[in-house]
Amino acid sequence: MTPCVTRRRRRRRAAPLLVAMFALAALFSSKAALAQNSTFYLDRLQMAGAPDDGVGIWRPQMGEKTRFYGQLGIGYSLNPFRVENYVDTLDQAPIVERKEGSPVAHQLTTYLNAGVEILDRFAFQVSFPLAVYQAGGKLNDSEAQVETLVSQTQTVVPMDLRFDGRVVIFRNESRSFKLGGIATLWAPTGNEYSFGGDTSVTGALGLAAEYDARFVAVTLNAGYHFRPNAQVNEFHLADELTFGAGVFVPLLDDRLRLGAEFLGSVGIRDNTTGDVDNTPLEWRVEGRGALGQDRNLWVGLSAGSRASAGYAPDFRGVAVFGGWFNLFNTKPKNRDFVYVIPGDVDKDKLPDDIDMCPNDKEDGKGPNPDDGCPEMLNDSDSDGIPDAQDACPHEPGVKDPDPKKNGCPEFIRRKKDSDQIEVLKEVQFAFDRADLLDSAFPILNEVVRLLNVNPEIELVRIEGHTDDQGSHKYNDELSQDRADSVMRYLTQRGIAAVRLEAKGFGKRRPLVENDTPEGRAKNRRVEFHIVRSKGQPPVQSTGGDAAPPGSAAPTAPPAPSTPPAPSPAPAPSAPPK
């Protein structure tokens, strides 16, 4: 009896499975039947959409900071689905062409893309295309004996909603080579009876590889698109292998980008393999321009045509407009920052915070007519300390019981036999910005006093330096903005702009290795170098890029060495960049 019972139990357990398999088979058979009663998602352009993408080529390139973006595109296609694509019989095609013309002759489509790039690694995007105008002939013709269950398409046609997930899988240290992956899902929101959508949820997996040589970038796309079977008369559609290539050339400091794209697909299942109608190839040329001070807006145009007899348009033109913004506003943006000038008690037009004698009006006499003090005997820097007792007679300072420090500034030193004005306490800025913190003002005020009492100093270069966190482009911009910020502060305190120049070197001139937090803190700095003094030969700028510590020496004659690190001072450590 036991064996019989066991067999009955197995049959009972198998019964639900058989029912489920039958239901599943019925579902797929109904889908297959439905596919033959409908059309398919016709538009070959899958708008890439992201800020660095081409029109149809997606690039494994993302913003270094998390950012949101959006793009609106408008495209026109001429004859994207022609008579020759679905009528193969030689005696039927001319009749349909003469009486009806292309079933989809004109298609005006809007493309709306929105997405987010996260941590320079991941991206998510949603895309909604809508054909706002579509026109063409009937699919049926009794004289030519062409019969389909879909007679004519609609004028306004929504298309399938698309969801993308992207990831940068690999990139080398210089970011010249990048490899990315993409997974795409289409929801069946389009009009499946008017070439607006497939009959079910579809998906695709793909890869993108790019080599960026700075002056040109070459990108390759490849993927597999899982599609349901579809048939319109003699045209069959199934899974496709997709591919594309793009070449992009940046111009005008990346404000303009020219490019060319070549895209296509090949049917690889059922009746589509080797069919020329299922091998659409398309090319286009494009241009994109960046707008705005931060280049966070863009406009673009592209135009192209088909390169095969497959179902691609005779002509396609696309215009796009888009923009992005960071989740956190981390880019330095204080170019128009205005510092508040403090009071002037003695009314000598020198602010009190740089006036060596804030209660005594400057008389314009003596060796230092701009230090804020009336003429004093044997006090070259007008700091109230006679030169005989002043350890720093040419640097305005403060009284100190230590004879070696008496009359010296608290935060800076003019190094002997050097062009450098040494900064003993770090000039600090807001995190990842160029806004000066309050702690920087006393340091810079001492620089102002030094320049005021040393008119023979004709030109000082303000240098901004960063650590190695982030790209060269970002650090170059940050260091330049910080140097500009310091220069702006000095000029607003009376230093003539012709006596100053600002230069950002980014991460190209580290003082020490960047492999520890302490080392990176030392490399984040502002330096002051005396370039030209009256009666002295000009100091040559080191210029160019310096090699990191420990790297091999250049083959060309070496530039002057980078100044040594500033001496430590009892000051709070600098915050992160």
C-alpha positions in Angstrom: 0.0 0.0 0.0 2.8 2.4 0.8 4.1 2.6 -2.8 0.6 3.3 -4.1 0.1 6.1 -1.6 3.5 7.6 -2.5 2.5 7.7 -6.2 -0.8 9.4 -5.5 0.9 12.0 -3.4 3.4 12.7 -6.2 0.5 13.0 -8.7 -1.2 15.5 -6.4 2.0 17.5 -6.0 2.5 17.5 -9.7 -1.0 18.6 -10.5 -0.5 22.3 -9.4 2.8 22.4 -11.3 1.0 21.1 -14.5 -1.7 23.7 -14.1 0.9 26.5 -13.7 2.8 25.3 -16.7 -0.4 25.1 -18.7 -1.4 28.7 -17.6 2.1 29.9 -18.5 2.0 28.3 -21.9 -1.4 29.8 -22.5 -0.1 33.2 -21.5 2.8 33.1 -23.8 0.7 31.7 -26.6 -1.7 34.6 -26.2 1.2 37.0 -26.2 2.4 35.5 -29.4 -1.0 35.8 -31.0 -1.3 39.3 -29.7 2.1 40.2 -31.3 0.8 39.1 -34.7 -2.3 41.3 -34.2 -0.2 44.4 -33.3 2.8 46.3 -34.4 6.1 46.9 -32.4 8.3 49.6 -30.9 9.6 51.1 -34.0 11.9 54.0 -33.0 15.5 53.0 -33.2 16.8 56.0 -31.3 17.2 55.2 -27.6 18.2 58.7 -26.3 21.3 58.4 -24.1 20.3 61.4 -22.0 23.1 61.9 -19.5 25.2 65.1 -19.4 28.3 63.5 -20.9 26.5 61.2 -23.4 26.2 61.4 -27.1 22.7 61.5 -28.6 22.4 57.8 -28.9 25.8 56.6 -27.5 26.0 56.3 -23.7 29.4 56.9 -22.2 30.8 55.4 -19.0 31.5 58.9 -17.8 29.9 60.4 -14.7 30.1 63.6 -12.6 32.6 63.4 -9.8 29.9 64.7 -7.4 26.4 63.3 -7.1 24.2 65.2 -9.5 20.7 65.2 -10.9 20.1 65.9 -14.6 17.3 66.3 -17.1 17.1 66.5 -20.9 14.4 67.3 -23.4 14.9 66.2 -27.0 12.9 66.8 -30.2 13.5 64.5 -33.1 12.1 64.2 -36.6 12.3 61.0 -38.7 11.5 60.6 -42.4 10.3 57.1 -43.5 11.4 55.1 -40.4 9.3 52.2 -41.6 9.0 51.8 -45.4 7.0 49.6 -47.7 10.1 47.5 -48.6 10.5 46.6 -44.9 7.2 44.7 -44.7 6.3 43.8 -48.4 9.0 41.6 -50.0 7.0 40.4 -53.0 8.2 42.3 -56.1 4.8 42.7 -57.7 3.1 43.7 -54.5 5.6 46.4 -53.3 5.1 48.9 -56.2 1.3 48.8 -55.8 1.5 49.5 -52.1 4.1 52.2 -52.6 2.1 53.9 -55.2 -1.3 53.8 -53.3 -0.3 54.0 -49.7 3.3 55.0 -49.3 5.3 54.3 -46.2 3.2 53.1 -43.2 5.2 55.5 -41.0 6.4 58.3 -43.3 6.8 61.1 -40.7 7.4 60.9 -37.0 7.9 63.9 -34.7 9.0 62.7 -31.3 9.8 64.3 -28.0 12.2 62.6 -25.6 12.2 63.4 -21.9 15.0 62.0 -19.8 15.7 62.5 -16.1 18.2 60.8 -13.9 20.8 60.9 -11.1 24.5 60.0 -11.1 25.7 58.9 -7.7 29.2 58.9 -6.2 30.9 59.0 -9.6 30.0 55.3 -10.0 26.3 54.6 -10.4 23.5 56.2 -12.5 19.7 55.7 -12.8 17.5 57.2 -15.5 14.0 57.2 -16.7 13.0 58.1 -20.3 9.7 58.8 -21.8 9.4 59.2 -25.6 6.1 60.6 -27.1 5.4 60.8 -30.9 3.4 64.1 -30.9 2.8 63.7 -34.7 2.9 60.5 -36.8 1.6 60.0 -40.3 1.7 57.4 -43.0 -0.3 55.2 -45.3 -2.5 52.2 -44.6 -0.9 48.8 -43.9 -3.7 47.0 -45.9 -4.2 47.0 -49.6 -6.7 44.7 -51.3 -5.3 45.2 -54.8 -1.8 44.1 -53.7 -3.4 41.4 -51.5 -1.6 42.7 -48.4 -3.7 42.1 -45.3 -2.8 43.0 -41.7 -4.9 43.2 -38.6 -3.7 46.7 -38.0 -5.1 49.0 -40.7 -3.7 52.4 -39.9 -1.7 54.0 -37.1 -2.7 56.9 -34.8 -1.4 60.5 -35.0 -0.3 61.0 -31.4 1.5 57.9 -30.1 3.0 57.3 -26.6 5.9 55.0 -26.5 7.3 52.5 -24.0 8.7 53.9 -20.8 12.4 53.1 -20.3 14.4 52.6 -17.1 18.2 52.5 -17.1 20.6 51.4 -14.4 24.3 52.1 -15.1 27.6 51.4 -13.3 31.2 52.2 -14.0 32.8 48.8 -13.7 36.5 49.8 -14.2 38.6 52.9 -15.0 42.3 53.4 -14.8 43.9 56.0 -12.5 44.2 58.6 -15.3 40.5 57.9 -16.3 41.7 57.5 -19.9 40.0 54.1 -20.1 36.6 53.3 -18.7 34.3 50.3 -18.8 30.7 50.4 -17.8 27.6 48.2 -17.7 23.9 49.0 -18.3 20.7 47.2 -17.6 17.5 48.5 -19.3 13.8 47.8 -18.7 11.0 48.9 -21.0 7.5 49.1 -19.5 4.7 48.4 -22.1 3.2 51.9 -21.9 3.3 52.6 -25.6 0.6 52.2 -28.2 1.3 48.7 -29.5 -1.1 49.2 -32.5 0.7 52.3 -33.8 4.4 51.4 -33.6 4.7 52.9 -30.1 5.5 49.8 -28.0 6.1 46.1 -27.8 3.4 43.9 -26.4 5.1 43.1 -23.0 7.9 44.1 -20.7 11.2 43.9 -22.4 14.8 44.3 -21.3 18.4 44.7 -22.4 21.9 44.2 -21.0 24.9 46.1 -22.4 28.4 47.3 -22.0 30.3 50.5 -22.9 34.0 51.0 -23.3 35.8 54.3 -23.8 39.3 55.5 -24.5 39.7 59.2 -23.8 42.9 60.8 -25.2 41.8 64.3 -24.0 41.7 65.7 -27.5 39.4 62.9 -28.7 37.3 60.2 -27.1 36.2 56.9 -28.7 33.3 55.0 -27.2 31.9 51.6 -28.1 28.5 50.2 -27.1 27.2 46.6 -27.3 24.1 44.9 -25.9 21.5 42.2 -26.2 17.8 43.3 -26.4 15.2 40.7 -25.4 12.1 41.4 -27.4 8.8 39.5 -28.0 8.0 38.1 -31.4 6.2 40.5 -33.7 5.1 40.3 -37.3 3.7 42.9 -39.7 3.0 41.0 -43.0 6.4 39.7 -44.1 8.4 41.6 -41.5 9.4 39.6 -38.4 10.9 40.9 -35.2 12.6 39.1 -32.3 15.6 39.4 -30.0 18.3 41.8 -31.3 22.1 42.3 -30.8 22.7 46.0 -30.6 25.9 47.9 -31.2 27.2 51.4 -31.6 30.4 53.5 -31.9 31.0 57.2 -31.2 33.9 59.6 -31.7 33.8 62.9 -29.7 36.2 65.8 -30.0 36.2 68.5 -27.3 36.9 72.1 -28.4 37.1 75.6 -26.8 38.1 74.3 -23.4 35.3 71.7 -23.5 32.6 74.3 -24.1 32.0 72.7 -27.6 32.0 69.1 -28.5 31.7 67.7 -32.0 31.0 64.0 -32.6 29.9 61.3 -34.9 27.9 58.1 -34.1 27.2 54.9 -35.9 24.5 52.5 -34.5 22.8 49.4 -35.6 21.3 46.1 -34.6 21.0 42.5 -35.9 18.2 40.1 -35.5 19.4 36.9 -34.0 16.4 34.6 -33.5 13.7 32.9 -35.5 13.1 34.4 -38.9 15.1 37.6 -38.3 18.7 36.2 -38.6 20.3 37.4 -41.8 17.3 39.4 -42.9 18.3 42.8 -44.3 15.1 44.3 -43.0 16.2 43.3 -39.5 19.7 44.9 -39.8 19.1 48.6 -39.4 22.2 50.7 -39.6 22.2 54.5 -38.9 24.8 57.2 -38.7 24.7 60.8 -37.5 27.0 63.8 -36.8 26.4 66.0 -33.8 27.5 69.1 -31.9 27.0 70.0 -28.3 27.7 73.3 -26.5 28.0 73.9 -22.8 26.3 77.0 -21.3 26.5 78.9 -18.0 29.5 79.8 -15.8 29.5 76.3 -14.4 28.7 74.6 -17.7 25.8 72.9 -16.2 23.5 73.6 -19.2 23.9 72.2 -22.7 22.3 72.4 -26.1 22.9 70.0 -29.0 22.0 69.2 -32.6 22.4 66.1 -34.7 21.5 64.9 -38.2 22.0 61.7 -40.0 20.5 58.9 -42.2 20.3 55.2 -42.6 23.2 53.1 -43.9 21.3 50.0 -44.8 17.9 48.9 -46.1 16.8 47.9 -42.6 14.0 49.7 -40.7 15.8 53.0 -40.0 14.8 56.4 -41.2 15.9 58.0 -44.5 16.7 61.1 -42.4 16.8 61.9 -38.7 17.4 65.2 -37.0 17.5 65.8 -33.3 17.8 68.8 -31.0 18.4 68.5 -27.3 18.5 70.9 -24.3 19.5 69.8 -20.8 21.0 70.7 -17.5 22.3 69.3 -14.2 22.9 70.3 -10.6 24.8 68.8 -7.8 23.1 67.3 -4.8 25.5 69.4 -2.6 26.9 72.6 -4.0 30.6 71.8 -3.7 32.0 73.7 -6.6 33.8 77.0 -5.6 31.4 79.8 -6.6 32.6 82.9 -4.8 34.0 84.9 -7.7 31.7 87.8 -6.9 32.2 87.6 -3.1 32.7 91.0 -1.5 34.4 91.3 1.9 33.1 93.9 4.3 35.7 96.6 5.0 36.0 97.4 8.7 36.1 100.8 10.3 38.6 103.6 10.0 38.9 105.4 13.3 41.7 107.9 12.3 40.1 108.6 8.9 43.2 108.1 6.9 41.4 105.8 4.4 43.3 102.7 5.7 41.0 100.1 7.4 41.8 99.6 11.1 42.6 95.9 10.6 45.6 96.7 8.4 46.4 100.2 9.9 49.6 99.9 12.0 48.5 103.0 13.9 44.7 102.9 13.9 44.4 105.9 16.2 47.1 108.1 14.5 46.4 109.4 11.0 48.9 108.6 8.3 50.8 111.7 7.3 52.1 110.3 4.0 55.7 110.9 5.0 58.7 108.7 5.7 59.9 105.6 4.0 56.5 103.9 4.4 53.7 106.4 3.5 51.0 103.7 3.3 51.4 101.9 6.6 48.8 104.1 8.5 51.4 105.7 10.8 52.9 109.2 10.9 56.7 109.3 10.3 58.7 107.8 13.1 62.4 107.9 13.7 64.4 104.8 12.8 61.3 102.5 12.3 61.5 101.2 8.8 58.3 99.1 9.0 56.4 101.7 11.1 55.3 99.1 13.7 56.2 101.3 16.6 59.3 99.2 17.4 62.7 101.0 16.6 64.8 99.2 14.1 67.5 98.7 16.8 65.1 96.5 18.8 63.1 95.1 15.8 64.0 91.5 14.9 62.1 92.0 11.7 62.7 95.7 10.7 61.0 95.3 7.3 58.0 93.3 8.4 55.4 95.0 10.6 54.9 93.0 13.7 54.1 93.1 17.4 56.1 93.5 20.6 57.4 90.3 22.1 59.6 89.7 25.2 61.7 87.3 23.1 64.3 89.5 21.3 64.3 87.0 18.4 60.5 87.6 17.8 60.2 91.2 18.9 58.7 93.3 16.1 58.0 90.2 13.9 54.6 89.4 12.4 52.7 86.5 14.1 51.7 84.5 11.0 54.2 85.2 8.2 57.9 85.5 7.6 59.9 86.9 4.7 62.5 84.2 4.3 66.1 85.2 4.0 67.7 84.6 0.6 64.4 83.4 -0.8 61.6 84.8 -2.9 59.0 83.2 -0.7 56.9 84.9 2.0 56.5 82.0 4.4 53.1 81.4 5.9 53.3 79.9 9.4 49.6 79.2 9.8 47.4 77.7 7.1 45.2 80.0 5.1 41.9 78.2 5.6 38.9 78.0 3.3 35.3 76.6 3.5 35.1 72.9 2.7 35.6 72.3 -1.0 35.1 76.0 -1.7 37.1 79.2 -2.2 35.4 81.2 0.6 38.0 82.4 3.1 37.3 81.5 6.7 37.6 84.1 9.5 40.8 82.5 10.7 42.5 83.5 7.4 41.9 87.3 7.7 44.7 88.0 10.3 47.2 86.1 8.2 46.3 88.0 5.0 46.2 91.3 6.9 49.9 90.7 7.8 50.6 90.2 4.1 48.9 93.5 3.4 51.0 95.3 6.0 54.2 93.7 4.6 53.4 94.9 1.1 52.4 98.4 2.3 55.8 99.0 4.1 57.8 97.4 1.3 56.9 99.3 -1.9 60.0 98.0 -3.6 58.1 94.7 -3.9 56.5 95.2 -7.3 54.9 91.8 -8.0 53.8 88.9 -5.8 52.5 85.6 -7.1 49.7 84.0 -5.0 49.8 80.2 -5.6 47.0 77.8 -4.8 47.7 74.1 -4.2 45.6 71.1 -3.4 46.0 67.5 -2.4 45.5 64.6 -4.8 41.8 63.9 -4.0 39.8 64.4 -7.2 40.6 65.0 -10.9 43.2 67.4 -12.2 40.4 69.5 -13.7 38.5 69.9 -10.5 41.6 70.6 -8.4 42.9 73.1 -11.0 39.6 75.0 -10.8 39.5 74.9 -7.0 43.2 76.0 -6.5 42.7 78.8 -9.1 39.6 80.1 -7.4 41.2 80.0 -4.0 44.2 82.0 -5.3 41.8 84.5 -6.9 39.9 84.7 -3.6 43.1 85.7 -1.7 44.1 88.2 -4.4 40.6 89.8 -4.2 40.9 90.1 -0.4 44.3 91.9 -0.7 43.1 94.3 -3.4 40.1 95.2 -1.4 42.5 96.2 1.4 44.4 98.6 -0.8 47.0 96.5 -2.5 47.2 97.5 -6.2 46.1 94.7 -8.5 49.2 95.3 -10.7 51.4 94.1 -7.8 49.6 90.7 -7.6 49.0 87.7 -9.8 47.1 84.5 -8.9 47.9 81.0 -10.2 46.3 77.7 -9.3 48.5 74.6 -9.6 46.0 72.0 -8.4 47.7 68.8 -7.2 50.7 69.1 -9.5 53.2 70.4 -6.8 52.9 68.4 -3.6 55.3 69.2 -0.8 55.1 65.7 0.5 53.5 62.4 -0.4 49.6 62.3 -0.4 49.4 58.9 1.3 48.5 60.2 4.8 45.9 62.7 6.1 48.8 64.8 7.5 50.6 64.8 4.1 47.4 65.8 2.3 46.9 68.6 4.8 50.4 70.0 4.1 49.8 69.9 0.4 46.6 72.0 0.7 48.1 75.5 1.0 48.5 79.0 -0.3 52.0 80.3 -1.0 53.2 83.9 -1.7 56.3 84.4 -3.9 58.0 87.6 -4.7 58.3 87.7 -8.5 59.8 91.1 -9.0 61.4 93.7 -6.7 62.7 97.1 -7.6 66.4 97.0 -8.5 66.4 93.1 -8.5 66.2 90.7 -11.5 62.8 89.1 -11.9 62.4 85.7 -10.4 61.6 83.1 -13.0 58.3 81.3 -12.6 58.6 77.5 -12.1 55.7 77.0 -14.5 54.3 73.8 -15.9 53.6 70.6 -13.9 55.8 69.3 -11.2 56.3 65.6 -10.7 55.0 64.1 -7.4 57.5 63.3 -4.7 59.5 60.2 -5.4 58.9 60.2 -9.1 61.6 60.1 -11.7 63.3 63.4 -12.8 62.2 64.9 -16.1 64.4 64.6 -19.1 64.1 68.3 -19.8 66.1 70.8 -17.7 64.5 70.9 -14.3 62.5 73.9 -13.1 63.4 75.6 -9.9 62.6 73.5 -6.9 59.4 73.8 -5.0 59.8 75.7 -1.8 60.1 73.6 1.4 57.1 73.1 3.6 56.2 75.9 6.0 57.5 75.6 9.6 54.9 74.2 12.0 53.0 76.6 14.2 50.7 76.1 17.2 47.6 76.5 15.2 44.6 74.2 14.7 45.0 71.7 11.9 43.5 72.5 8.5 40.1 71.0 7.8 39.7 68.7 4.9 39.7 70.2 1.4 
